[in-house]
C-alpha cells in the first residue's frame, strides 16, 4: 500500500485507538481502584455494574446513532463526539479526586453514550476512505489498533493502580489519573480533525424510528433480505459477549485464584489484547480483499479448545496466560470476516443503520453477559465462568458453520 493511502487511514485509526485506550483506561481504573473504596465482597458487583453502565447507552441510543450516521457527515460526527469526550473525562477525574464510586460510574455511563453515538460513523467511514476493496484491510487494521488500545489502556490502569504500593508516588496517583484521562481525550479530538473521507451524500428522507425495540424489529426484518446477515450480527454479538465475560472474569480469576497483583493482571489483559489484535490483523491480511467466511468456524474451534482446557484443568499462571492469549488470537480470526461481511453486503447510507442495529444487538448481549458473570461468579466461581464461555462458544460455532454463507467452505 502506498504512503499516500496509508496517510488517509492514519487519522481514523489513531483517533479510534486513543478513544478505545481511554475507554479501557477509565473502566479498568474503576475495576482496580474504585473497588478498593468498598468492601471486598462487593468487588464483583462493582465490576458487573461498571460493565453494564458502559453498554446500556448502546441499547437505548443505537437507533439515534444509526440515524446520525445516515443523515449527517460521518467525519463531523466523529469530531464532535471526540470533543464531547473531554468534559466526560473531567467528570470521571472528579470521581477519582472525591473517591466517589457514583461519579466514576456516571463517567463510565457518559463514555458509553459518547462511544455509542459515533460507533456507526467510525465503522461506516472505512468504506468511504478505502472503497470496497479497502474493507478487509481497513477493518482488520482498525480492529488490531482497537485491541492495542485495549492493551495499553488496561496495562497503564494496572500500573497506575499499583502506584499506591510505591510510597514516594502514593500522593500523586490521582493527579496522574486525571492528567492521563484528559490528555488522551484532547489528543484524540485534535487528531479527529484530520479525518477527511470522500463520503456519499447524506440521506435523511427515510423514516427511522428512535424506539429501540421497534428499531430492532424493523432492522431484523430488513436484514433478512441479505442471506446470512442476521446470523452474522448474532455471531458478532456473541463474540462481544464472550469477550466481556472473559474480560470481567480474568480480573477476578487472576486476583483470587492465581493471587496476582493488579500490574500482573493488567499485563495478562494486555497480552490478551495483543493476541486478539494479531488475530484480527492476520485475518485482514489473509483475506486479501476477499470475504473468507470459512475462517469463522476455525476461530470458534480454536477458542473452544483453549477455554475448555482452562475450565477443566485450572492451569497455573504461565499456562493460563498462554491459553487465554491463544483464545484471544482465535477470537480475532472469528471476528474479522463477520465485520467485513456487513461492510461488503450492505450498500450506501443504509450501512450506518445496520451498524447501529449491530451495536444494539451486541451490547444487549454484553449486558446479558454482565448478568451471567454476576450470577455464575457469585454462586459458583471463576472457573465456572470459563465453562459458561466454552458452552456459548460451542453453540455459536455450530450455528455459524451451518447458517453463514461460505462458512462451511474453504473457498468463500
Buried (B, 14 or more C-beta within 10 A) or exposed (E): EEEEEEEBBEBBBBBBBBBBBBBBBBBBBBBBBBBEEEEEEEBBBBBBBBBBBBBBBBBBBBBBBBBBBBBBBBBBBBBBBBBBBBEBBBBBBBBBEEEBBEBBBBBBBBBBBBBBBBBBBBBBBBBBBBEEEBBBBBBBBBBBBBBBBBBBBBBBBBBBBBBBEEEEBEEEBBEBBBEBBBEBBBBBBBBBBBBEBEBBEBEEEEEBBEEBEEBBEBBBEBBEEBEBBBBBBBBBBBBBBBBBBBBBBBBBBBBBBBEBBBBBBBBBBBBBBBBBBBBBBBBBEBBEEBBBBBBBBBBBBBBBBBBBBBBEEBBEBEEBBBBBBBBBBBBBBBBBBBBBBBBBBBEEBBBBBBBBBBBBBBBBBBBBBBEBBBBBBEEEBBBBBBBBBBEBBBEBBEBBBEBBBBBBEEEB
